[in-house]
């Protein structure tokens, strides 16, 4: 990880939907080989940031540079080296796993025969060889997620955007993905992913970025964050930095409301 | 994946796409995948017919057959009178109706699709290529449908009117196709610009209904443009005819075949050519902003205030006895109001219920004066709004979100029958009553207050029909528990639905007979009320 090449740069990024400010000035530089854990409470603007960087949303303020290109004025070519796993498992599920992967590979300009071979080998590694000619609609959530992850890797991207990549995966698969990300980072790839599962983020991220109310509230390695906040776990740090220390109180109150309801019945 | 003939034909136009700076190979790949996926779904026109879901071309070919069958409708008009203006305007009007309805019901989802943005727009493809793929995708289907639709009339035209007549018609129908596509998109564009968030998603639903109603009404207007004099339809140009597209297309025939060079005809002929081209040009200019505005469909909107008072809910408190039934009534009302997939299937038929009575009422205007009508019994045409009851009650068992139905299994429901009863009541109050009210206001305005007892009878017969329809279709299930796609699968239901429409005719007949008896109407009212009370008690025991 010696050569620090700037892969991604956000400069004073702002975004608002129908008058509501979602991002209020995000500044961030990301270098190759980093695994960024992008965390924050629900509605903090994580998915919006990802979508802006992928060119899915226009009308933002500030500047986004990927591989040194300003994406607002660049053509679509910056997407060539990006892989993306969307959060809601959006997928053409009437296609079979094989058809889907081939198609996505072709959209990245790969040769059909080559993608087919590659996709088959990858599916086999993920234990999906048996079902590769079945429709994705018949898959379990975890199987779909595996297909999505594979579809983001087919074209050997240099930058990966993963939105909740582990959702629905079993413990064994989670371990594969964790090691996979680490291995990719070792090869100089950059991984940018958002998740709510704090202990995973804690373990695999080389850098953690916390977004609160559309702004970066913390940025650093896990150890750095620990030092600053004097909390033992990322969960604790998260709670502290998002200004939330009411969890015990809220839980108690919820239980009491639940019990109260019981009396009436 | 298959080799598609349509794509092979498309290959001929490759240079055209290339000059428009579209990445043809990529577009072709996207189209190939989209067409493959389409083969694996059932088009809505086959709703009531497909007995089992078969993969492959059969489904779409079958639906083409239906369009070919619809095409038969055009044939009589080819022989109707000698006025080209009349023949063609009517034929184009009908074609417009058929093609636009199909475009709205089957391809709105393609046009407004934002789900695959995460898949396609994240890849290194120019947006221009993506919008091209979208529009070509729709165009392929529209041309297949159009082809099937005009196949039979074309043969008839060639043999009876000659090749020139047919060629003009062919060119016009292509222009019409362009116009319809552009027009539909422009309407959506307008709506997307005006609204946002949740409201937008709802409004889009209503627009689909309004467009459907619009074409029905438009057709009526066209027919009325012509004066029927001496067995012949006479056409007189008025300035406002330029606003009615089907009329445009009649003019070139007059111009070319009858050498009729009046200003009106020339103006309309120019519009027939320029209109579609201009609308497509505007479309291509606005397409990028359309795609940008489509984003609004993805946005989560802010918090919504709870409505403080709700008419349907107050009514519900009145007509539902038990607490449980009231809860299900409220639930059903919300589902009927909000569930978009369900609305897309059901609301167009509600639009029909609103329009049909007027169509049949105004048909009488042709040979009766307005005051004659208001004295007569034509108000019985209001029964036409009841023919949709069977369809809608059948649809109540389906939902796009059927998976949520596990709540019915895991909660301790005391009276199972209360669930469906509440849903039926919600349908009557939420969907049926508003339609009947609107109709009633207009009918009372036409026929005076003397028809109020009759209107009450119409409502009572609707309540009874709902009960009958429920008995016919239901097999002990809960409402909103079946996947919407399986609404296609039960072929046996078509017969039942027709039976329920016949039942409406029966109600009309009884009503008609009762009218002949002095004060019979009040007796009938009483009898219907009693049957209803006893019937509902018995069925939901």
Interface residues (C-beta under 8 A of the other chain):
Chain A: X17 X18 X20 X54 X55 X56 X57 X58 X59 X75 X76 X77 X78 X79 X80 X82 X84 X86 X88 X90 X91 X92 X94 X95 X99 X103 X104 X106 X107 X108 X109 X135
Chain B: X1 X26 X29 X30 X33 X36 X37 X40 X41 X115 X116 X117 X118 X119 X120 X121 X122 X123 X124 X125 X126 X127 X196 X197 X292 X295 X299 X300 X301 X302
